[in-house]
Amino acid sequence: MGNICLNLGTFWPAVWGQMNPFERTRDYMNQPISFRGVGFLLVLAIAAATVWMILYWWEHRREHLPRRTVIESIFHNLCQVHGLSDTMIRQLEALARELSLNDPALLFVDPRPIEQRLAHATVDGAADGAAWQELGTRLFGQHFQPAIATIPATNSPPEI
């Protein structure tokens, strides 16, 4: 057995050359750390965290937004196309609720409910008569004729 140890002892420098494996490991461990790679990883981690926070916020916001039905979307798209203000939109929504309309977009087709509302505002001396006149003119243009607004108001939806 001593003979094998002796052979390995003489064979050892041929395998490793003239270096000591412990010295080479120590030299490798004592090398200066490169901060370029760490900086890139730091920027990458910040970017990933930012994207995650934006996606989390967007999903949280989307879950809490009221979902619109197709009918409501059509109504709001028509309001946007006609350039209605928030006050005008609230007026139309209140009128649609009062008339129990299943589709509030019908107010964009038939001027009679707005004409009736204008007639009531004129008879009652309400201050919102000018607002109803402006709304009717904006929706129907020259076809809005408040002269026929003498039709008595009903709580039933208009026949189309």
One Martini backbone bead per residue (centre of mass of N, CA, C, O) as a GRO file, in nm:
protein
  160
    1MET     BB    1   0.056   0.064  -0.018
    2GLY     BB    2   0.299   0.250  -0.017
    3ASN     BB    3   0.349   0.228  -0.320
    4ILE     BB    4   0.094   0.383  -0.415
    5CYS     BB    5   0.150   0.645  -0.272
    6LEU     BB    6   0.413   0.697  -0.416
    7ASN     BB    7   0.292   0.711  -0.702
    8LEU     BB    8   0.097   0.946  -0.652
    9GLY     BB    9   0.307   1.149  -0.564
   10THR     BB   10   0.451   1.147  -0.852
   11PHE     BB   11   0.177   1.201  -1.024
   12TRP     BB   12   0.052   1.471  -0.930
   13PRO     BB   13   0.205   1.696  -1.100
   14ALA     BB   14   0.101   1.590  -1.381
   15VAL     BB   15  -0.200   1.665  -1.344
   16TRP     BB   16  -0.157   1.973  -1.209
   17GLY     BB   17   0.113   2.041  -1.224
   18GLN     BB   18   0.232   2.329  -1.035
   19MET     BB   19  -0.041   2.320  -0.875
   20ASN     BB   20  -0.259   2.413  -0.626
   21PRO     BB   21  -0.592   2.360  -0.563
   22PHE     BB   22  -0.627   2.563  -0.325
   23GLU     BB   23  -0.509   2.814  -0.459
   24ARG     BB   24  -0.707   2.831  -0.699
   25THR     BB   25  -0.963   2.861  -0.530
   26ARG     BB   26  -0.874   3.116  -0.380
   27ASP     BB   27  -0.838   3.293  -0.634
   28TYR     BB   28  -1.133   3.273  -0.731
   29MET     BB   29  -1.270   3.384  -0.465
   30ASN     BB   30  -1.084   3.669  -0.481
   31GLN     BB   31  -1.232   3.793  -0.692
   32PRO     BB   32  -1.378   4.045  -0.832
   33ILE     BB   33  -1.684   4.181  -0.852
   34SER     BB   34  -1.930   4.214  -1.095
   35PHE     BB   35  -2.167   4.489  -1.134
   36ARG     BB   36  -2.304   4.467  -1.412
   37GLY     BB   37  -2.490   4.222  -1.363
   38VAL     BB   38  -2.638   4.334  -1.114
   39GLY     BB   39  -2.762   4.584  -1.249
   40PHE     BB   40  -2.929   4.433  -1.458
   41LEU     BB   41  -3.093   4.267  -1.251
   42LEU     BB   42  -3.216   4.512  -1.108
   43VAL     BB   43  -3.366   4.632  -1.351
   44LEU     BB   44  -3.529   4.378  -1.414
   45ALA     BB   45  -3.678   4.361  -1.139
   46ILE     BB   46  -3.814   4.639  -1.153
   47ALA     BB   47  -3.967   4.592  -1.418
   48ALA     BB   48  -4.129   4.345  -1.324
   49ALA     BB   49  -4.267   4.486  -1.084
   50THR     BB   50  -4.409   4.705  -1.249
   51VAL     BB   51  -4.575   4.524  -1.434
   52TRP     BB   52  -4.722   4.378  -1.209
   53MET     BB   53  -4.857   4.629  -1.080
   54ILE     BB   54  -5.017   4.716  -1.329
   55LEU     BB   55  -5.177   4.453  -1.370
   56TYR     BB   56  -5.304   4.448  -1.092
   57TRP     BB   57  -5.451   4.719  -1.110
   58TRP     BB   58  -5.617   4.661  -1.365
   59GLU     BB   59  -5.771   4.414  -1.255
   60HIS     BB   60  -5.893   4.554  -1.007
   61ARG     BB   61  -6.042   4.774  -1.167
   62ARG     BB   62  -6.211   4.585  -1.352
   63GLU     BB   63  -6.373   4.440  -1.122
   64HIS     BB   64  -6.505   4.731  -1.008
   65LEU     BB   65  -6.645   4.778  -1.256
   66PRO     BB   66  -6.917   4.839  -1.414
   67ARG     BB   67  -7.117   4.646  -1.598
   68ARG     BB   68  -7.213   4.659  -1.927
   69THR     BB   69  -7.442   4.642  -2.138
   70VAL     BB   70  -7.528   4.663  -2.457
   71ILE     BB   71  -7.741   4.883  -2.419
   72GLU     BB   72  -7.566   5.078  -2.253
   73SER     BB   73  -7.345   5.107  -2.466
   74ILE     BB   74  -7.518   5.233  -2.683
   75PHE     BB   75  -7.607   5.476  -2.524
   76HIS     BB   76  -7.316   5.587  -2.463
   77ASN     BB   77  -7.229   5.609  -2.758
   78LEU     BB   78  -7.447   5.812  -2.841
   79CYS     BB   79  -7.361   6.031  -2.643
   80GLN     BB   80  -7.078   6.065  -2.763
   81VAL     BB   81  -7.154   6.135  -3.057
   82HIS     BB   82  -7.337   6.391  -2.956
   83GLY     BB   83  -7.188   6.543  -2.717
   84LEU     BB   84  -7.274   6.493  -2.428
   85SER     BB   85  -7.321   6.578  -2.126
   86ASP     BB   86  -7.359   6.478  -1.807
   87THR     BB   87  -7.630   6.617  -1.765
   88MET     BB   88  -7.773   6.502  -2.015
   89ILE     BB   89  -7.738   6.206  -1.944
   90ARG     BB   90  -7.899   6.220  -1.678
   91GLN     BB   91  -8.162   6.308  -1.809
   92LEU     BB   92  -8.202   6.059  -1.987
   93GLU     BB   93  -8.191   5.845  -1.764
   94ALA     BB   94  -8.433   5.956  -1.605
   95LEU     BB   95  -8.638   5.930  -1.835
   96ALA     BB   96  -8.607   5.623  -1.878
   97ARG     BB   97  -8.696   5.546  -1.591
   98GLU     BB   98  -8.974   5.687  -1.593
   99LEU     BB   99  -9.063   5.515  -1.863
  100SER     BB  100  -8.952   5.222  -1.855
  101LEU     BB  101  -8.708   5.162  -2.034
  102ASN     BB  102  -8.524   4.906  -2.174
  103ASP     BB  103  -8.424   5.120  -2.405
  104PRO     BB  104  -8.260   5.425  -2.397
  105ALA     BB  105  -8.202   5.459  -2.713
  106LEU     BB  106  -8.495   5.555  -2.796
  107LEU     BB  107  -8.441   5.864  -2.741
  108PHE     BB  108  -8.286   5.887  -3.032
  109VAL     BB  109  -8.561   5.836  -3.211
  110ASP     BB  110  -8.776   5.975  -3.014
  111PRO     BB  111  -8.898   6.306  -2.937
  112ARG     BB  112  -9.153   6.298  -2.748
  113PRO     BB  113  -9.041   6.282  -2.454
  114ILE     BB  114  -8.891   6.555  -2.472
  115GLU     BB  115  -9.136   6.726  -2.549
  116GLN     BB  116  -9.299   6.665  -2.296
  117ARG     BB  117  -9.091   6.773  -2.096
  118LEU     BB  118  -9.096   7.061  -2.213
  119ALA     BB  119  -9.394   7.117  -2.164
  120HIS     BB  120  -9.386   7.084  -1.857
  121ALA     BB  121  -9.171   7.304  -1.807
  122THR     BB  122  -9.341   7.534  -1.928
  123VAL     BB  123  -9.597   7.510  -1.753
  124ASP     BB  124  -9.434   7.504  -1.466
  125GLY     BB  125  -9.171   7.688  -1.484
  126ALA     BB  126  -8.916   7.551  -1.527
  127ALA     BB  127  -8.560   7.573  -1.554
  128ASP     BB  128  -8.521   7.309  -1.760
  129GLY     BB  129  -8.625   7.393  -2.046
  130ALA     BB  130  -8.358   7.472  -2.190
  131ALA     BB  131  -8.226   7.193  -2.160
  132TRP     BB  132  -8.439   7.038  -2.328
  133GLN     BB  133  -8.406   7.203  -2.584
  134GLU     BB  134  -8.105   7.145  -2.630
  135LEU     BB  135  -8.129   6.838  -2.638
  136GLY     BB  136  -8.327   6.816  -2.876
  137THR     BB  137  -8.147   6.970  -3.079
  138ARG     BB  138  -7.899   6.782  -3.060
  139LEU     BB  139  -8.051   6.514  -3.149
  140PHE     BB  140  -8.265   6.642  -3.397
  141GLY     BB  141  -8.255   6.925  -3.468
  142GLN     BB  142  -8.486   7.031  -3.701
  143HIS     BB  143  -8.692   6.795  -3.598
  144PHE     BB  144  -8.729   6.962  -3.348
  145GLN     BB  145  -9.073   7.020  -3.226
  146PRO     BB  146  -9.221   7.192  -2.967
  147ALA     BB  147  -9.515   7.238  -3.080
  148ILE     BB  148  -9.592   6.917  -3.026
  149ALA     BB  149  -9.579   6.935  -2.693
  150THR     BB  150  -9.905   6.891  -2.622
  151ILE     BB  151  -9.871   6.618  -2.537
  152PRO     BB  152  -9.955   6.418  -2.307
  153ALA     BB  153  -9.823   6.286  -2.040
  154THR     BB  154  -9.671   5.966  -1.985
  155ASN     BB  155  -9.560   5.645  -1.843
  156SER     BB  156  -9.532   5.545  -2.123
  157PRO     BB  157  -9.392   5.424  -2.379
  158PRO     BB  158  -9.322   5.475  -2.685
  159GLU     BB  159  -9.439   5.425  -2.998
  160ILE     BB  160  -9.259   5.247  -3.278
   0.00000   0.00000   0.00000
